[in-house]
């Protein structure tokens, strides 16, 4: 029932052609190499910048695409999913949907001129350091501190599970700027730490069960001096800023999951048409047909909600609750779809060279990061029922 022409317009399809050229030349043949090295080379980021795939929402004078139409980001996510490039999509999504929006919303003219053109060109890679060893979904548990000292802030703490952590040239660090227990939102600040800053160290490149090529790392800050010119917004309103950006982050994850689930379905439909068992194609067996029908229905129903959420975001009316619904539902569908699709591939689905195998392990984190499914359900329940002690 879904029709792309009702969602995408000619300019999006023109952009899709550019993305496909990039994927064919720079991505499709590199996935196994990246997985083995557990990192994506920076040349790929530079190539993405040359193709105009980064900083889509950044104004043209600052080197970006000059459009806030999120459908262009949907096109990029779909085309990367079509070849199973989830690790690369994760890095790009972090740059465009999480890091850059903070600069667009909070950055001074000087900060934007200093950083945005190079982020759009792929010359700089961004990361955001929220999660700590003992503070994940509970951001109020953050213990990293920033203490003012003249025109600088002194930063101390440790972060973990940081996407783009190894490559990152700029890291937005979330740090506590006031005493715990103060009235109102927790007093946090957002501090941009640059790659070669004294006291900033990268720890391990973390080994994960999926997204092998995504450079996820531990980061450490020991008496790091951050100049006032690297503070984003009010250094006591960081928690509010984080909450304001969460709907886009969760929409980004939902779009990624939708694209990945749709690609898994497409690969599996091709496979069961071609693969024979007991003298006939797998697709001729009723049990296979029923499974494909169920998967296709789940993907299409999810597509309808996620695309409505994209429209709402474009119009400035996507609420945190609706973004939470899109995030938890699409990621759970994603996880369920790739599991059932792998089953239809049989033994071949367990072989790492098949895209469905990579998709299976890459899918697992989607229900965890950006706020777990359980956290999303709590947000929705509070909206419906109110708060209960």
N, C-alpha and C positions, 0 to 999 in steps of 0.2 A: 504493500500500500504506500510505502514511503516513496517520494519522488524528489530527487535532488534538485530538479528545476524549480521546485517550490521553495527551496532554501538557498541554493547557490545561484548567483547571477553570472552573466558572461565574464565579468572581470575576475570573478573567483576561479572560473575555469581557465582563464588565461594564466592566472597565477599558478594553477595546478600544473600547467604545462612546464612552467619554469621549475617548479618543485620536482617534477618527474625527471627533468634533465639533470638536476642536481643529484637526485637519488641514484639514477643510473650511472652517473660518472663518478660520484664520490662516496657512495654508501653501499650499494647492493653487494659488491664483491669484497667488501672489507669486514663484514660482520664477524667471521670466524677469527680473523687476525686480531680484531679489537678485543674479542672475548678472551683470546689466549693471552694477550698482553695486559688485559684488564684495564684498558684505558683507550680513549679515542684521541688520535693525534690532533694537535692544534691546527694543522693545515686544513682539516675538515671544517673547523669553525671559521677560518678565514675564507674558505670557499663558500660557506653559507652566507657570510657577510657580503661577498661579491655578487651573489645571486639575489640579494635583498631579502633574505629569509629571517634576519634577526632585527629586533627593534621595530616591529611592524607598527606599533602604536606611537613610536617616537616621531615628533614633527620632522618634516623633510629638512628644514634648515639645520637640524642637529643630526642628520645622517640617516633617519629612519624612514619607514614607509608612509608615515603621515596619515594613518587611518586607525580609528578606534573600532572598526568593524571586526569583531572577533571571528567572523566566518573565515577570514584568511588564515587565522591560527588553526581552525578546524581542518582546512585543506592540508596544511603542513602535517598535522597529526595523523590524518588519514593516510597520506602518502608514505610517511615513515612506517606506519603500522603495516602497510601493504607488503613491505619487505622484511618485517620483523625487527626493525631498528628501534626497539624500545629504549635502549640505553641512550642513544643519541637524542631521541625525543624527550627523554627525561631531562637531559642537560639543557636543551633548547627551551623547554617549558619553564625550567627554573629561571633562566635568563629573562625570558620575555614576559612571563606571567607572575613572577614573584619579585625578582630583583629590580628590573627596570621600573615597574609601577611605583615603587617607593621613591625612586629618583624623580619620576614625573610628577608625583603628588607632593612630595616634601622637599625636593632638592631646590636649592637656590639657583639663580641664573648661572652663577659661577660654577657650581657643582655640576649642573647639567652640561654646560659647555665643556667642562674638563673631562667628563666621563662618557656621556651618551654617544658621541660620534664613534668613539673607539669600541664601545660595547656593540653598536650596530654593525661595525665592520668585522667583528669577531676578533679584534686585536686584544680586547679585554674580556675576561670571563668572570662572571659574578657568582657569588654564593651568599646564602643567608644562614647565619649560625644562631639557631634557636635552641635546638635539642641539646640537653646535657646528659651525662651518664645517669643522673638521678631525676631528670625532669624531661619527660617526653610530652604527652598530651597536656599535662598540667603545667602550663607556662608560668603559673604563679610560683612554681617551685624553683625557678631559675635562681642560681646562686652567683653567677658571674657578676662582678661588680665594676662600676666605673665611678671613680672619685675625682672631683674637680681639683685641678692644681694650676692656678693661674689661667692662662689661655689654653690649657690642655686638660685632657682627662686621662687618668691612669686606669688601665683595664687589666683585670685579673680574672682568670677562670679557664674552664675547659668545655669544649663542645664535642659532640659526636654525631655520627650518621649524617655528615654534611655533604650534600650533593654538590658536585663540582669542586670538592674540597682540595684536591691535588692541583688542578689547573687554575683555580681561582686567583685572579689578580686583585679583586676587590671583594671584601667580605663584610656584609652588614651584620654586625654582632649585636645581639640583644643582651643588654646588661642592666642590672639593678642600679638605680641611681639614688635610692632612698632607703630608709630603714624598713624592714618587714613589719607588717601590722599597721601601717599608716592607713588612715581613712581614704576611701575612694579607690580607683583603679591602682594596681601595683605601680610604683614609680620606676619605669623602665625607660632607657634611652636606646636609640639606634645609632651605632657608631660604624663608620666605614673605615675598615683597616686595609691598608694597601700591602701588596705582596711582600715587599722587602722591609717592612717596619720592624725595628728591633724589638725582640721579645715575643714576636709572633712566630710560632713553629707549627709545622704539620706533623701529625703523628702517623699512624699506620694508614695505608690504603686498605680499607676494610674488605675482607673477602665475604661475599654474599652468596646466597643460594641462587639468585637470579640477578638480572641487570649487571652482568659481569663486567661489561665495558664501561659502566658508569663509575666515575672516580669518586667514590664515597670515602670520607676520611674523618679522622679525629683532628681537632685543632686545639692549640694551647696558647694562652695569652698570659705572659708573665711581665708585669709592670710595663705593659705596652702604652706608649704615650700617643694619644690620638688628638690631633689639633682641633680646635673649635670649628675649623672649616670643613671637618669631616663628620660633623654631627648632623643628622637628618632631623629637621623639625625641632620640637620642644623636647629636651632630654628627659622630661618626666612624663611624656604622653605616649611613650613607645607602645605600651600595651593597647591603647586605643588604636594606634596606627595598625598594629598587627591584626586586631579584630576587623578593622575596616577592609583589609586586603584579603581576608580569608575566603570570602565568597568567590573571588576570581581564582584563587589557588585551587579551591575545591571544584570549581567548574572546569578548570584545566585538567584535573585528574579524571573527571567524568568524561570529558571529550576524549582523552587518551584511552580510557577503558572501552568506550564505545567503538572507536576506530579499531582497536586491537581485537575486540570480540567479532566485529564484522569481517575482519580479515581472516580470523580463524575459521569462521563459517565458510568463507569463499574457498580457502584452501581445502577444507574438508569436503565440500560439495564436489570440487574437481576430483579429489582423490577417490571418493566412493563411486563416481561415475566411471573412472578408469580401472579401478581395482576389481578383479574377479575372484569369486569364491564359490565353490560348488557349481561351477559351470555358468555362472551369470554375474553381472556386475553387482557389487555390493548395493548400489542404488536401487536395484530391483527388489531388494528384500524389504518387506513391509516394516520390520522393526527399525531398519535404518531410515526409512522414509519418515516414520513417526518422530524419530529423534531429530532429524534435520528440520522437520516442521516445527517442533517445539523450540529448537534453537533459533530458527529464523523469526519466530513470533516474539520471543524474548528480546532479540536484538532490535526488531522494528519498534516494539512498544517502548523500549529504552530510548531509541533514537528520537521518538516523538517528544519525550519529556526533556531530554538533554538539549534538543534543538530549541524547544520553547525557552529553556533556561538561557541559551545563547542569545536569543532574541531579547529576552528580558535584560540581560547584561548590556547589550548594545543600546538599549533604551534607558539604561540607568535605573532599572527597577528590580534587579535580582536581589532577593533578600537572603540573609544568612541561612534562614531555615530552608528555603527552596534550594539553595546551593548544597546544603547538607543532604537533602533528599536526593538530589542528582548524584552526589558523590557516593553515598553508601549504596544506593540501588545499582548504579552502573558498574561499580567495582565488584559487587557481589555477583552480578550477572556475568561480568567479564571472567571472574574466577570460575564460575560454574560452566560457562560456555567452553573455555579452553580445556577444561577437564573432560567434558563429554566429547569434544572434538578429538582429543588425543586418543580416547578410547576407540573411536572409529578408525583410527589409523592402525590400531593393533600394535604389534611389536615395533613397526617402523616409527610409530609415534614416540617411542622411548629412545630413539636414536637422536643424538645431539645435532646431527647435520640436517634434520628436518625442521623447518620453521616452527611447526607446532610444538616441538619439544622446547625450543627456546621460549616461545610464547607462554608455555605452561609455567616455567620457573619465573619468568619476568612478571607474570600476573599476580603472584602471591602478595607482593608488597602493596598493591593498590588499595587493599582494604585496611591498610595500617597507616601509611604516611598521610600527611595532610589532615590528620584527625581520624582515628579508627572508626570502624562501623559502629561500635558501641557508643562512642562519643557523639557521632552524628545522630543516633537514635535518641540520646539524652536531650540534645538540643531541640529536636523535633517534638519530643514528648513535653518538654517544658513550654514550648509554644502552644501546644494543645491543652495541656492540663494546668499550667502554671507551675511554680516551684514548690517542692515539698521538702521538708527537712528530713 
